[in-house]
């Protein structure tokens, strides 16, 4: 693969052309970082879910630890 990339560079191919070649040959799994919507799902959604989970935990703890009304 390194030899192929060296050949592509010597031929004057752009980075995007090299990426497109390898994506066509091996599929998206060749990329270390996904592109487009996959990037969003991998980098943003987990933090949103963690944030929502933290809010739910705080809400439940406040409710459970609230003193009971005197009867």
C-alpha positions as CSV (number, residue, x, y, z in Angstrom):
1,X,0.0,0.0,0.0
2,X,2.9,2.4,0.8
3,X,4.4,1.6,-2.6
4,X,1.1,2.3,-4.3
5,X,0.7,5.6,-2.5
6,X,4.3,6.6,-3.5
7,X,3.4,5.8,-7.1
8,X,0.2,7.9,-6.9
9,X,2.1,10.8,-5.4
10,X,4.7,10.6,-8.2
11,X,1.9,10.6,-10.7
12,X,0.6,13.8,-9.2
13,X,-2.7,12.4,-7.9
14,X,-4.4,14.4,-5.2
15,X,-5.2,13.1,-1.7
16,X,-8.8,12.8,-2.5
17,X,-8.1,10.8,-5.6
18,X,-6.0,8.4,-3.5
19,X,-8.7,8.1,-0.9
20,X,-11.3,7.5,-3.5
21,X,-9.2,4.7,-5.0
22,X,-8.8,2.9,-1.7
23,X,-12.5,3.4,-0.7
24,X,-13.5,1.9,-4.0
25,X,-11.1,-1.0,-3.7
26,X,-11.6,-1.8,0.1
27,X,-14.8,0.0,1.0
28,X,-15.3,2.5,3.9
29,X,-13.6,0.2,6.4
30,X,-10.3,1.4,5.0
31,X,-10.7,4.8,6.6
32,X,-9.5,5.4,10.2
33,X,-12.1,8.2,10.6
34,X,-15.5,7.8,9.0
35,X,-16.8,10.5,6.7
36,X,-20.1,12.4,6.7
37,X,-23.0,11.0,8.8
38,X,-20.9,8.2,10.2
39,X,-18.6,10.8,11.7
40,X,-21.6,12.4,13.4
41,X,-22.8,9.1,14.9
42,X,-19.3,8.2,16.1
43,X,-18.3,11.5,17.7
44,X,-21.4,13.4,18.7
45,X,-24.2,11.0,19.5
46,X,-22.3,9.2,22.3
47,X,-21.7,12.5,24.2
48,X,-25.4,13.5,23.7
49,X,-26.5,10.2,25.1
50,X,-24.1,10.5,28.1
51,X,-25.4,14.0,28.8
52,X,-29.0,12.9,28.7
53,X,-28.1,9.9,31.0
54,X,-26.4,12.3,33.4
55,X,-29.5,14.5,33.6
56,X,-31.7,11.5,34.2
57,X,-29.4,10.2,37.0
58,X,-29.3,13.7,38.7
59,X,-33.1,14.0,38.5
60,X,-33.6,10.5,40.0
61,X,-31.1,11.1,42.8
62,X,-32.8,14.3,43.7
63,X,-36.2,12.6,43.8
64,X,-35.0,9.6,45.8
65,X,-33.1,11.8,48.4
66,X,-35.9,14.3,48.9
67,X,-37.1,14.2,52.5
68,X,-40.5,12.5,53.0
69,X,-43.3,14.9,54.0
70,X,-44.3,14.7,57.7
71,X,-47.7,13.0,58.2
